[in-house]
Each structure stands twice: as C-alpha cells, then as structure tokens.
Amino acid sequence: MDATTHVRVPLIEENQAEGRLAELYEEIKQATNLPFVPDMFRLTSTRPDLLEAVVAGYKGMYLGGVLPRPTRELISAWTSKVNECPYCVGTHNFFFRAFGGPEEIAKAVESASSVEDLPVDDRTKVLLRLLTKLSREAYKITDEDWQHALDAGWTREELLEGFFTASMFNFITRMVDGLGLGLSVAASRVSQQEIPTGGDR
C-alpha cells in the first residue's frame, strides 16, 4: 500500500516538479545524499516558498556545525521519539546508523520510555534530558538546567546547536503527524534503505 495514502495535502512527484521546486528537489537530494526526495519535504511541495524554509532548516541542522553528525541524528531521533513520531524515528535512526551510530542505541531509541533506558554515556544523557524538557515543557527550563549541561562538558555553542536541532524536530514532527504522514515507520522510505557499509556516507 502507498504509504502516503493518508497524507492530507498533495505531494508533487519528482518527475512533475518544475522551476524552483525542481531546483529545491535537487538541493534536497544533494543535502541528504539520497536518490529520492524524502516525503517529509514533499509535504510543502505545492508551496516552494515554504519548502525553502524547510530546506534551510535541514541544512542548518546537518551541514557543518560543531556537534558530530551522529549526535545531531541522535537528537533528531530522540526528539521524534518524545513526540511519538515513528516516521521520523525511523528516518533518523537510519541516518544515525549511516553516520556510524551503534545499532544498539538506535534500537533502544525505538523502545525507550525515557532517557534512562538509552545505552549512552552520562554526558549524553544530560543533554537528552534537557532536550526532552525543551520538547515537553520548554518554559520550565531554568538557568540551573543550562548550567548542569555546561558542567557536564557541553559548550554553549554545542547546546545552541542541540536546541536548534530539537526545536526544528518539534516543528517537523508536528508537520509530519498533523498532515498524516507519520502513521508508522513503514511510511518512511528512508528507513527502508540499506545502511551503507562501514556506516560512512
């Protein structure tokens, strides 16, 4: 069955894209290193002006930056788990694995009920606890929470990047779920791809 059957907006196929949309589709494939445009991007395909913002956000999260790519992908997958979006968990567990993240951690993200269930070090748990709070009740984050993350060894620049990535995923998961794409991990074409040998993309 077509995984996009229940999507509430039109999705323009790659072979039907013209003008600026066709250009954005090519940018997306280059940025993701995938042979197709993930359906998350196609949610705004009828509005290239909105898609521009989504692509800019993606590039801000993943191209360049100070955090290792597996860390950024773990943040993406975990924030998706917190927001109960299996489509996004599957997609970013794929990228986490593709950039060298351990399978054990990816599998744990799928089933964990809290950060404490994840087989990651204490420093990473401090960050993920803070980003969980950002997703669930950002207004309750205190200076003490921020300082605790600094004391755990995260720099302000790293924390800013982590906050940006988690905040973007609070936006993305709501778009994906609200528009009907996030019903299951099976809806993610990305998650069905074979992990590159050696975890190197």
C-alpha angles and dihedrals in degrees: 000000000000106000090213096057093107097046110125098214133053116269114209113220119232093244089055097049117114138179117349092358091058089050091050091049089056091048090052094051091049093047094047096036088226128134091230140038110260112240092240088071092045090062088083096035093117088058110049089178089063092041088056089062092048092050091048090052091050091051091047090055101044115018110080120334135130103267118083112258093244089056092052091048091049089052089050094048094044094048087050089052091050088052092046095238107147092181091061094040090055094045096050096039084060091053091043089056093041090057093050104274115151118260089226091064094044091053091047091054089057094056106024120117094195142007088263089069093060120099094228132119123271093256091056091046090056090054095045092047089054092048091048087056089048090055097044106032112358092168089067095060109118137196086253091058090051093047091049089058091048090049089052089061105266117133123225090248091052092048092049090052091047091050091048092050094047092045091051089052092051085059096043096048091051091051092046095046098037093051093048103253100109100069095120144348087255088070089067111089088189092061090055093060121105114257108248114253110265093014092266124134 
